[in-house]
């Protein structure tokens, strides 16, 4: 067994935090997530730094905010020469592999120069455009089409099991990136495994925000949960394989997601908003350095996960990374996180333990404009008394001091992320 731990990122797409049992979901569809998180380190307050696919992935691969790399919206490839986790792990003596959805290239199949330095490759740039629930098509390192049998979650998990079971002399870093539970775009549907949606629909209860606001949840939530249950079963199969190979005790597993899903309740699609349903994700670490640590008490951003993985593997964290390892955080850890928002609008949000505060740029395009010199306050939520954000307090009397304090903290966060200090106009 290698002295250096293997590292696996189990990455889901568009998974709300409250779909797992540890966050109180009543159907208990995620026993493997719950078990591994309780044995290792659960991260209950975990947030994306950008609630849309490409920018979130750029942050997780590089440890840099999307405004730093320029990948502030979808369809912007990583800059040529940009260092990623694959480069840092490979430099540290690891064999690197990527399986699944990439979404950081301008081409399909992804040319070798745009694969972020990963050696083994079995992926599509936009997996939902090359495959369907029972028709998984990806491309290998030679740009050849590869069709994998089974439900798409299982097809990618089978490929991951083959990767971890291969004979090798070096430790490995595997990034396993699913499309589930993201919708199948062209049909605007959430295709669960056969029979799952029907069974779940008979028992499910909508979370309070969806019950109050509706959106497309009555149509889509059951299928969405069915996809999540199958992902959890895949997590169990992968850890079973690691156990049988004698690797589990020497393998770090990070489970997280790029963003959540609000089912067309906050805008006309599924994310790209400041709300918990859009930005809060289920996260745990399991393996060497994390066992028995319990729940991490700080607020954790996606930007903090790359340095955490490198530090846990005993590798040096590059000084240029803009997050910090949560292993270095003492006591309660971070007290707030910054969220950058694009495409639907240009926004910046601050999430503290109690408050959610967002400002947006008037008259700018969320697709064309990365940032603004001027923002206007638009959202304020008291999460202690309104955890599902059903009452916007931004225009209410009596909150001026709170908004002022949050405004000052948000400005500091924006500047710390490498942006120019903007002007924020109060409501």
Secondary structure as the mmCIF struct_conf table of DSSP 4:
data_model
#
loop_
_struct_conf.conf_type_id
_struct_conf.id
_struct_conf.beg_label_comp_id
_struct_conf.beg_label_asym_id
_struct_conf.beg_label_seq_id
_struct_conf.end_label_comp_id
_struct_conf.end_label_asym_id
_struct_conf.end_label_seq_id
BEND BEND1 UNK A 3 UNK A 4
HELX_LH_PP_P HELX_LH_PP_P1 UNK A 5 UNK A 5
STRN STRN1 UNK A 6 UNK A 12
BEND BEND2 UNK A 13 UNK A 14
HELX_RH_3T_P HELX_RH_3T_P1 UNK A 17 UNK A 19
BEND BEND3 UNK A 20 UNK A 20
HELX_RH_3T_P HELX_RH_3T_P2 UNK A 21 UNK A 23
TURN_TY1_P TURN_TY1_P1 UNK A 24 UNK A 24
TURN_TY1_P TURN_TY1_P2 UNK A 26 UNK A 27
HELX_RH_AL_P HELX_RH_AL_P1 UNK A 31 UNK A 39
BEND BEND4 UNK A 40 UNK A 40
STRN STRN2 UNK A 41 UNK A 42
BEND BEND5 UNK A 44 UNK A 45
STRN STRN3 UNK A 46 UNK A 47
BEND BEND6 UNK A 49 UNK A 52
HELX_RH_AL_P HELX_RH_AL_P2 UNK A 53 UNK A 62
BEND BEND7 UNK A 63 UNK A 64
HELX_RH_AL_P HELX_RH_AL_P3 UNK A 66 UNK A 69
BEND BEND8 UNK A 70 UNK A 70
BEND BEND9 UNK A 73 UNK A 73
TURN_TY1_P TURN_TY1_P3 UNK A 74 UNK A 75
HELX_LH_PP_P HELX_LH_PP_P2 UNK A 77 UNK A 79
TURN_TY1_P TURN_TY1_P4 UNK A 80 UNK A 81
HELX_RH_AL_P HELX_RH_AL_P4 UNK A 85 UNK A 91
TURN_TY1_P TURN_TY1_P5 UNK A 92 UNK A 93
STRN STRN4 UNK A 95 UNK A 101
BEND BEND10 UNK A 106 UNK A 109
HELX_LH_PP_P HELX_LH_PP_P3 UNK A 110 UNK A 111
HELX_RH_3T_P HELX_RH_3T_P3 UNK A 112 UNK A 114
BEND BEND11 UNK A 115 UNK A 115
TURN_TY1_P TURN_TY1_P6 UNK A 116 UNK A 117
BEND BEND12 UNK A 119 UNK A 119
STRN STRN5 UNK A 120 UNK A 124
BEND BEND13 UNK A 125 UNK A 126
HELX_RH_AL_P HELX_RH_AL_P5 UNK A 127 UNK A 130
STRN STRN6 UNK A 132 UNK A 132
TURN_TY1_P TURN_TY1_P7 UNK A 133 UNK A 134
STRN STRN7 UNK A 135 UNK A 135
STRN STRN8 UNK A 136 UNK A 140
TURN_TY1_P TURN_TY1_P8 UNK A 141 UNK A 142
BEND BEND14 UNK A 143 UNK A 143
STRN STRN9 UNK A 145 UNK A 148
BEND BEND15 UNK A 150 UNK A 151
HELX_RH_AL_P HELX_RH_AL_P6 UNK A 152 UNK A 165
BEND BEND16 UNK A 166 UNK A 166
BEND BEND17 UNK A 169 UNK A 170
STRN STRN10 UNK A 172 UNK A 177
TURN_TY1_P TURN_TY1_P9 UNK A 180 UNK A 181
BEND BEND18 UNK A 182 UNK A 182
STRN STRN11 UNK A 184 UNK A 184
HELX_RH_3T_P HELX_RH_3T_P4 UNK A 185 UNK A 187
TURN_TY1_P TURN_TY1_P10 UNK A 188 UNK A 188
STRN STRN12 UNK A 189 UNK A 189
HELX_LH_PP_P HELX_LH_PP_P4 UNK A 192 UNK A 192
BEND BEND19 UNK A 193 UNK A 193
TURN_TY1_P TURN_TY1_P11 UNK A 194 UNK A 195
HELX_RH_AL_P HELX_RH_AL_P7 UNK A 196 UNK A 201
TURN_TY1_P TURN_TY1_P12 UNK A 202 UNK A 203
HELX_RH_AL_P HELX_RH_AL_P8 UNK A 208 UNK A 213
TURN_TY1_P TURN_TY1_P13 UNK A 215 UNK A 216
HELX_RH_AL_P HELX_RH_AL_P9 UNK A 217 UNK A 244
TURN_TY1_P TURN_TY1_P14 UNK A 245 UNK A 246
HELX_RH_3T_P HELX_RH_3T_P5 UNK A 248 UNK A 250
STRN STRN13 UNK A 251 UNK A 257
BEND BEND20 UNK A 258 UNK A 258
TURN_TY1_P TURN_TY1_P15 UNK A 263 UNK A 264
BEND BEND21 UNK A 265 UNK A 270
BEND BEND22 UNK A 273 UNK A 275
HELX_RH_AL_P HELX_RH_AL_P10 UNK A 276 UNK A 279
STRN STRN14 UNK A 280 UNK A 280
STRN STRN15 UNK A 284 UNK A 286
BEND BEND23 UNK A 287 UNK A 287
TURN_TY1_P TURN_TY1_P16 UNK A 288 UNK A 292
STRN STRN16 UNK A 294 UNK A 295
BEND BEND24 UNK A 298 UNK A 298
STRN STRN17 UNK A 300 UNK A 301
HELX_RH_3T_P HELX_RH_3T_P6 UNK A 302 UNK A 304
HELX_RH_AL_P HELX_RH_AL_P11 UNK A 305 UNK A 312
TURN_TY1_P TURN_TY1_P17 UNK A 313 UNK A 314
HELX_LH_PP_P HELX_LH_PP_P5 UNK A 315 UNK A 318
TURN_TY1_P TURN_TY1_P18 UNK A 319 UNK A 320
BEND BEND25 UNK A 322 UNK A 323
HELX_RH_3T_P HELX_RH_3T_P7 UNK A 326 UNK A 328
TURN_TY1_P TURN_TY1_P19 UNK A 331 UNK A 332
BEND BEND26 UNK A 335 UNK A 335
STRN STRN18 UNK A 336 UNK A 341
BEND BEND27 UNK A 343 UNK A 344
STRN STRN19 UNK A 347 UNK A 352
BEND BEND28 UNK A 353 UNK A 354
STRN STRN20 UNK A 355 UNK A 360
TURN_TY1_P TURN_TY1_P20 UNK A 362 UNK A 363
TURN_TY1_P TURN_TY1_P21 UNK A 366 UNK A 368
BEND BEND29 UNK A 370 UNK A 370
BEND BEND30 UNK A 373 UNK A 373
STRN STRN21 UNK A 374 UNK A 382
TURN_TY1_P TURN_TY1_P22 UNK A 383 UNK A 385
TURN_TY1_P TURN_TY1_P23 UNK A 387 UNK A 388
BEND BEND31 UNK A 391 UNK A 391
TURN_TY1_P TURN_TY1_P24 UNK A 394 UNK A 395
TURN_TY1_P TURN_TY1_P25 UNK A 397 UNK A 398
HELX_RH_AL_P HELX_RH_AL_P12 UNK A 400 UNK A 416
TURN_TY1_P TURN_TY1_P26 UNK A 417 UNK A 418
HELX_LH_PP_P HELX_LH_PP_P6 UNK A 419 UNK A 421
STRN STRN22 UNK A 423 UNK A 425
#
